[in-house]
Amino acid sequence: MKKKSESILKEVLEKITPSRKELDNIKSNLKEFLKKLEKRIKVLKINAEIFVGGSLAKNTLIRKDVYDADIFVRFDKKYKDNEISNLTNKILKGFTKASIIHGSRDYFKVKLNPDFYLEIIPVIKVKSPKKARNITDLSYSHVRYVNQKLKSKKILDEVRIAKAFCYANNCYGAESYIKGFSGYSLELLIYYYGSFLKFIRNIKKTKDKIIIDIEKHYKNKQTVLMDINSSKLQSPIILIDPTYKQRNALAALSYETFEKFKKNCRDFLKNPSLKSFETKIVNIDKIKKGAIKKKFEFIKIKINTTKQEGDVAGTKLLKFHNHLKKEIEEFFLIKNYGFLYDHKKSAECFFVVKSKQEILYEGPSIKQKENMKKFKKKHKNTFIKKNRIYSKKKITFNIKKFILDWKKKNNRKISEMYVKDLGII
């Protein structure tokens, strides 16, 4: 089995490693852009320097249809937080078109060509991570650390494999609508475990919270739990950032994503296959046919948000999807569901459900006279059992009617959740 795994991973690596031609094109386009950026900074006499971050700078880039690179404009600490985004905008306006991405600090997206875009991120130059005003201020330290530790081709290839595996299984990205592994966290994990296979073998069998302190900033695991802010300890893996000991580099990882990832690890180790590295495409037609065959109901919904595309829109749409799912669960048994975000301003949700036929509502004790009156006013068909009032309600509507009625009754709530349209497809 080990030989089979290694053979598969060798084949995967050939597929996911960008060609020399692709890398040369990326570097050529980037070099030209950076020259213009540096010239513009000098013309405006702004005290800032540029560094390239992300997978490109750390030599862990994997092949994609569209490539991206992170460019950090590192401002002197004399500048205020509310200045640096405006200054970056001013710099870019002098020589290129850029779209603004709103966040804790606004950053910018520049499309160099159909296959390559840049994210221009303003940060403050800090000597110590403790003085960082924003998480992005740590990016320079992250690039430097990874470049110091991950030097051999073998370990860099292992990182590429890990990224491709997570990407294919929808576990790649710290965005709120994914809650998965960031590129930096995977680089650290592969460095710690030594290889992709060792990483997934250790992960798949774990039952308790994992605590990893690569640089041994803490004496023991208990000290970690005592020192770090409790809000950063909610993830299944506590990965101490080697560059800043009070940060958990995997704070964004959710238990749901982690459990899904563990299953992916077990599946690959049990039956190594290239399919584990192929992006999973949800076949909605197949799901619909399967639902009809089992005499379940199927519905597909499209939701649009007023929020900015990317992490913000994705997060709002997922939050709405989860809220709607809870509302559906009151009247239906959910057999299958899915959330498909298009990375812009809309998402599609689908639900396979079975009607509960009847719902039993539990009311107050018969001794609570006032509450009894309120319950009777709200519910029909009440009855007493063991000194408590109950009500039964038969479900006469299907999932489509439920969604349409719910939409009418909850227009205000829908708007408050930044959803501008909800339609049944």
ZAVOLUM-7579 format. One record per residue: x, y, z of N, C-alpha, C in turn. Coordinates in steps of 0.02 Angstrom, whole numbers, plus 50000, padded with zeros to 5 digits. Each point is the difference from the previous one (the first is absolute). Example, Ala and Ser with C-alpha at 12.3 -4.5 7.8 and 13.67 -1.06 7.14 Angstrom:
<atoms>
506604971650390499555005950000500455006050000 499825005349964500425005950003499615005550037 
</atoms>
This chain:
<atoms>
500414993950000499595006150000500435006350000 500574999650037500445005850004500285001749931 500204994849962500265001049933499485003149954 499384997650007499455002749960499895007450015 500015001750065499915007050021500555004449971 500614997750005500575003949975499975000849924 499774994749965499925000449928499475005149980 499444999950036499455004849988500255007150012 500355001050056500245006850018500505002749950 500404995549971500485002049949499635002649938 499474996449982499595002049943499645006650014 499755000750061499655006150021500475006049994 500624999050024500495005550000500145002549930 500044995449953500115002049930499435004249973 499394998450022499415003649976499925006950032 500205000650063499865006250038500575005150000 500604997949976500575004650000499975004449937 500005006550009499995004549942500614998849955 499905000549935500564999049953500485005950003 500594998949975500505005449998499745005949959 499644998449945499725005349958499485004250039 499574996650038499495003550040500335004650051 500514997350035500355004050051500365005949969 500314998949943500365005549966499525005649980 499404998149975499505005049982499765003950061 499884996450055499785003250061500535005050024 500624997750003500555004250025500145006049955 499924999049934500115005449952499475005550009 499374997950004499455004850011500075003650067 500194996150050500075002850067500585005150003 500554998349969500595004550000499835006849969 499644999849946499805006149965499545004350045 499524996650034499545003550044500365003150060 500464996250030500365002350059500445006149984 500285000249940500405005849980499575006450000 499404999449971499535005749998499785002050070 499884995050042499785001250068500535003750041 500624997749994500565003150036500125007249975 499955000949935500095006749971499485004950025 499384997650004499445004150024500095001950073 500244995550040500125001350072500535005450008 500524999649959500545005050003499755006949978 499605000249946499735006349974499585003550054 499594996150036499575002850052500365001250066 500644997950003500425000850060499684996950062 499754994049990499694996250055500524995350029 500044999850065500484995750034499714993050006 500134996049949499734993149999500454995649957 499994993650014500384995149960499524994449978 500224996249952499574994849971500304993150014 499584995250016500244993150000499454995449974 500204994849967499544995149973499874994650052 499364998350011499834995050049499644994149968 499664996250042499604994349977500424994249974 499664995549965500324993849976500565001349949 499935005349961500515001649950500665001650034 499995004050053500615002050035500314994150037 499584995350021500244994350040500134993849958 499915000749934500144994549953499564993950014 499375001350019499544994450013499375000749956 500075003549945499445001249955499784993549966 499344999149994499744994249964499665002449936 499954995649951499725001849935499255001650006 499805005549969499305002150000499825002649930 499355000849989499785003049937500165007450000 499925003150060500165007150009500465000750060 500585003249988500495000850054499905006850034 500245000350062499985006350037500645000750040 500155006150019500585001350042499835005650048 500274999650061499905005250050500595004849999 499855006449990500515005250001499865004450061 500485000450045499915004050060500385006649993 499635005550012500325006650003500105001450074 500634999950021500185000250071500175007150020 499525003350033500075007150018500395000950065 500345005650003500345001850062499495000850057 500214998550061499545000150057499735007150016 500305005149970499765006950012499305001149971 499814995849951499345000849969499464996850043 499425003249999499434997450039499644994649961 499654995750037499634994549969499515002449946 499655005450015499495002549953500305003749940 500675000749999500335003449945500234995249946 500244994150020500384995849954499594997149942 499364998750012499584997649945499905005549948 499885006150025499905005749955500645001549960 500574999450033500635001249966500144994749947 499834993850016500094994549951499565001249939 499395002350012499545001649946500295005649955 500295004950034500295005749964500604997749957 500394995550027500584997349963499774996449937 499514995650009499764995849944499655004049946 499635005250021499635004149952500455003249948 500635000850018500475003349955500204995949940 499894993350002500234996049944499594993849983 499484998550039499624994049985499295000450027 499564995649977499324999550025499994994950056 499685001850055499964995450057499315000350031 499754994250020499364999850036500134999650074 499595003450039500095000250073499644994250033 500354996550044499704994750040499985002450072 499405000850026499935002750068500124994650052 500355002050053500154995350054500215003950062 500354996750047500245003550059500465005749978 500344998849943500345005349962499824998749928 499835005249964499854999149929500634998049962 499924995149955500564998249956499755000049928 500434998349952499835001349930500164994049956 499594999349949500084994449952500165002949932 500554997649970500215002449934500044994049954 499655000349944500014994549952500525001649946 500554996350000500535001249951499824997149932 499694994150001499754996849939499474994950020 499664996849953499464995350018500224994350046 500664998550000500244994250039500395001950062 500055006550015500435002150056499765006650030 499884999850065499815006350034500405000850065 500035006150023500385001650061499535002750054 500164998750061499675003350056500535004450033 499855006550001500475004950028499765001750070 500424998350049499785000450070500445004950039 499705005350027500395004750040500114997250071 500635000450024500164997850068500475005050032 500074999350066500465004350037500644996150013 500575003249990500654996850012500124999850076 500034994050027500114999150072500614995650012 500405001850050500604996050016499804993850040 499505000950042499774994450042499274998549985 499824993649994499304998249988499525002750054 500265001150060499595002750054499725006849983 500375003649956499805006849983499555000349938 499824994149974499564999749941499325003050017 499755004249955499345003150011499444996049966 500214995649955499534996049961500354993449984 499614994749991500284993449986500445000149938 499835004249951500405000349938500705002850011 500095003650056500675002650016500504994450015 499744994050014500434994350016500234996349937 499725001849943500144996349938500754999849983 500355005450011500725000249986500374994950042 499824999550064500314995150045499864992949978 499384998949975499804993349978500414997849939 500075004449951500394998449940500734998650019 500275004250042500714999250020500114993450036 499534998250045500064993950039499974993849955 499514999949956499914994249955500614999349954 500255005549974500584999749956500634997750035 500045001450065500584997850040499974992550015 499394997650012499914993050023499884995049944 499635002049949499824995449946500435001449938 500584996849998500485001649946500064994449948 499934993950021500114994449954499424999249952 500154997649940499484998949949499504994950026 500244994950036499564994750025499465002750046 500195004150048499505002650048499525004949966 500265003849952499565004749963499504996249958 500224994449972499544995749961499464997150045 500194998150061499524997250048499475005250018 500205006350005499535005550014499515000749942 500274999849939499565000549941499484994550000 500204994050016499534994350002499465001250052 500205002550059499525001350054499505005449979 500255005249967499565005449977499504997449948 500264996049953499574997249948499464995550029 500184996150050499534995550034499445003950034 500195005250037499515004150035499575003949951 500305002549947499645003949950499474995649966 500194993949982499534995449967499424998050045 500124999950065499494997750047499665005750038 500055006149971499665006050028500175001450072 500644998950017500245001350069500555005349999 500125003149941500555004849994499745007150004 500245003650049499805007050008499745001450069 500225005650029499785001950067499385004549999 499735001249939499405004249995499434997150042 499585004550023499464998050045499514995149970 499934999949934499524995449969500334993249985 500664999450013500354993749992500244997350067 500325004450040500254998250067500484994149996 500475000549953500474994649989500725001850016 500464996849963500725000950010500255005649956 500345004850028500325005249960500644997149970 500275003449949500624997849970500574999950050 500035005250042500535000550051499954994350050 499404998350022499924994650049500224993349970 499854998849936500224993749968500754999749993 500315005749986500745000249996500314998150068 499705002650053500244998550068499884992750018 499424997449983499824993150017500454995049963 500145001249937500444995549962500715000450027 500225005950018500665000750030500044996150066 499475000350039499974996650066499984992449992 499584997549956499924992749992500524997049953 500275004049954500524997649956499794997949931 499364998149992499754998249934499245000050000 499714999849941499274999949994499714993650031 500304994249984499744993750026500044999650076 500555002450029500065000050074499485004750030 499885005549967499495004850023499314996850002 499784997049945499314997449998499934993750043 500554996150007499964994150044499905002050073 500335005450020499925002550069499325003150010 499765003649950499365003550006499414995250003 500014994949957499424995749993499834996050063 500504998850043499874996050059499885004150064 500075006549994499935004250060499285000550026 499945000050065499345000750031499975006350045 500575002050025500035005850044500255006249963 499945005750033500265006249971500764999349991 500245002049942500724999749986500325006750017 500564999850035500375006250016500714999249973 500185004649954500664999849968500375006550013 500594999550029500425005850015500694998749971 500095001649936500614998349963500625002850033 499985006250020500595003350028500054999350077 499554996050028499994998850073500005006550040 499535004449981499925006350037499744998850070 499644994450009499694998450065500314993850030 499984999650067500284994350036499614993549986 499335000749999499584994149988499335002249972 499574995149985499355001449970499545004050046 500064998650065499585003550048500145007550000 500645001749994500215007149998499715003449939 499974996449945499705002749938499275001950013 499634995450030499295001150013499875005750049 500485001150044499925005450050500195006849972 500495000249954500275006449976499625003149942 499754995849955499675002749939499285001750015 499775005449969499315002250007499524994349984 499514999050043499544994349993499644999949932 499885005849971499655000349935500424997049944 500664999550012500454997249950500134992650011 499664997150050500124993050018499424995549980 499525002649962499394996249984500104995149942 500555000449964500114995749943500274993150021 499914994949957500244993350018500764999250002 500355004649965500735000150002500245006850024 500405000050052500325006250023500714999849972 500125004249950500665000449968500325006750018 500464999850047500335006250022500405002949943 499855006249984500375003549947500735000850023 500474997049964500715000550021500255007150005 499695004649963500235007050000499665004250053 499474997350031499635003950050499624995150044 500264998650059499764994550041499285000650026 499735006049999499315000750025499474999449945 500224997849942499534999149944499934992649983 499384997849991499864993349975499925000649924 500464997149962499985000549927499424996249969 499664995950041499424996249975499365001750039 499965006150024499415002250038499364999849957 500085000649935499415000249955499734993049984 500384994850013499804993249982499414997750044 499464998049967499404997750037500024992550009 499624997550050499964992850012499664996549941 499515003449970499654997149943500474998749941 500415005149984500494999249946500524994850018 500215000050063500524995450022499764992749997 499384998750019499734993349997499954997649928 499805004649956499974998449929500704998449973 500495004050022500694999049979500274993350024 499844998250062500234993550028499724994249959 499385000749980499694994749958500364999549933 500175005849971500375000149937500684996550008 500325001250058500654996850015499934992450004 499494997850037499884992850009499854996749932 499595003449959499824997249935500614999149955 500445005150001500604999649958500474994550024 500104999650065500464995050027499744992949991 499354999350001499694993449990500024998049927 499895004949956499994998749928500315005849962 500675000249997500345005549965499775000749928 499805006149982499745001149932500105007249980 500075001049935500055006949973499365003950013 499444996550007499355003250012500015004350063 500424998150049500055003950062500295006949989 500305000949941500315006549983499625003649944 499414997449984499595003249949499445003950033 499905006249979499495004350030499324996749995 499674999850057499344996850003499475004649971 499654997549949499465003849969499344996850021 499575003950030499364997450024499544999049940 499784993949989499554998449945499285000650026 499725006149992499345001350027499454996049964 500084999049935499504996049963499974992950027 500584997250016500034993350027499684999750070 500135005250040499715000350067499245000549996 499765004149952499285000949990499674993449979 500304996649952499734993549977499974994950057 500545000050041500034995450057499475001550051 499865006550010499495002150048499314997849977 499865001149936499354998149972499894992550004 500544996349986499974992650002499814997550070 500255003550051499864998050069499365003350027 499665003649956499385003550017500115005550053 500575003349995500145005950040499855006249958 499965005750032499915006349963500685003249989 500075003549944500625003449982499855007249983 500435004550024499915007149981500695003249994 500075004349950500625003949990499825007450002 500405003650037499865007250012500625004149982 499895005849970500555004649987499925006150044 500535002050033499985005950043500545004949978 499835006450001500465005449982500085004650060 500605002750006500135004650056500195006949974 499915005050044500205006849983500735001150019 500294995250034500685000850026500534998849946 500605002450014500564999549955500224992849988 500124998449936500204993149983500644997950036 500054993550011500594997450036499804997650069 500455000950047499894997550068499375002950033 499895006549989499425003350032499354997149973 499934999849933499394997449970499904992650017 500544996149994499974992950015499774998650071 500265004050047499824999150070499265001650012 499765005549971499305002050009499534994949969 500174997649941499584995149966499984993450038 500564997850026500034993850039499595000750064 500065005850032499625001250061499254999649987 499785002949943499304999749982499794992949985 500414996349963499864993049984499904995950064 500445001050049499954996350063499375001850039 499815006449996499385002250033499394996849967 499995000049934499444997049962499974992550014 500564996950005500034992750015499654998550067 500145004250050499684999050066499255000949996 499785004849960499285001249991499674994049966 500334997249951499744994249964499954994050047 500504999350043500044994250045499414999450049 499645005550010499424999750046499454995649970 499945000049934499444996549967500214994149957 500654999649985500244994749955500634996650027 500084993749982500634996550014500455001249941 500585002950012500475001549946500444993949987 499944997249940500384994049981500675001749967 500025005749967500615002349967499935007549987 500555003549999499985007249986500695002249975 500025005849970500645002649976499985007549990 500595003050005500095007249992500555001049949 499845003149943500485000949945500105007449987 500555002850024500145007149992500405001349936 499805004949961500335001349936500585004950005 500195001950062500565004650013499855007249977 499365001249984499815006849981499475002550049 499385001149977499495002650046499404995450006 500074993849978499424995550004500234992950019 499514996150022500134993050017499384995949984 500104993749988499444995349991499994995250058 499404998750027499914995350054499524994649976 500104993950021499504994949984499854996050064 499384997550003499784996150057499604993949976 500164994350027499614993949989499664998650067 499335000050000499644999750063499434994949999 499784998350060499414995750009499565003350053 499375000949985499555003350047499944996150066 499965003750054499914996850066499274997850010 499575002049954499284998350002499625003450057 500304999950059499675002850059500525002550050 499835005550033500465002850050499655000350067 500364998050052499745000450068500335005850036 499585004850022500265005750038499874998950074 500505000750041499934999350072499875006750032 499485000550040499825006250033500175000050074 499755004950038500155000650071499604995050043 500175000050062499634995950049499295002850008 499524995750016499305002250007499915004750060 500505000350043499985004450058500135007349980 500325000849943500165006849975499425002649957 499515002650033499365001949967500105005149944 500385005350013500105005349950500374997349939 500524996150013500394997149944499584995049960 499544996650036499544995349967499565003749950 499745005950022499565004149956500385002249937 500625002250010500425002349944500134994249951 500134994250028500154994149958499384998149958 499415000250033499384998249965499835005149945 500195006250013499875005349952500444999149937 500604997550012500484999149945499904993349964 499784994950036499954993249971499294997350003 499814996349949499364996649999500114992650017 499454996450007500044992850013500454998350059 499855003250056500404998750061499724994150039 500454997050039499784994650045500474999850060 499774996950054500384999650063500284993050008 500634999750020500314993650014500515001050056 499914996150053500445000350059500095007250025 499425003350010499975006850028500355005349957 500044998849935500315004949955499585000449936 499965006049972499615001049939500434999049938 499724996949949500354998749937499545001949942 500315000649943499615001349939500314996149942 499574997349957500244996649941499815004149938 500475000349953499865003649938500184995749941 499534998949956500134996049940500325004449947 500494997249966500355003749947499674998349933 499715005049971499624999049937500355003249940 500565003350012500355003549946500644996349980 500215001049937500644997249977500555005150009 500624998149984500585004350013499965006549959 499754999549938499955006049958499535005250031 499424997750022499515004550031500285002950064 500364995850038500305002550062500485005749986 500444999249949500495005249984499655006449978 499504999449957499645005949975499645003750056 499674996350045499665003050057500495003150049 500554996550011500515002650046500305006449973 500115000449936500275005949968499535006050010 499344999049990499515005350009500005002650072 500034995450047499965001950072500645003150026 500564998749966500655002050028500405004749956 499635004149961500345004849956500495004650036 499785002350058500435004550039500634996550025 499914994050027500564996150025500504998549943 499734998249942500424998449942500435006149982 499685005850000500365006249984500535001650053 499834998850063500475001350055500614995449997 499924994349966500554995349993500385001249934 499875005849969500355002449940499874995649939 499424996749999499804996249941499505004149962 500155001449936499555004449962499504996049957 500154993649991499544996049960500064992650019 499434996750001499974992850014499524997049950 500254995749957499574997249948500074992549994 499444996749986500014992749990500184998749927 500504995849989500224998449932499634993849976 
</atoms>
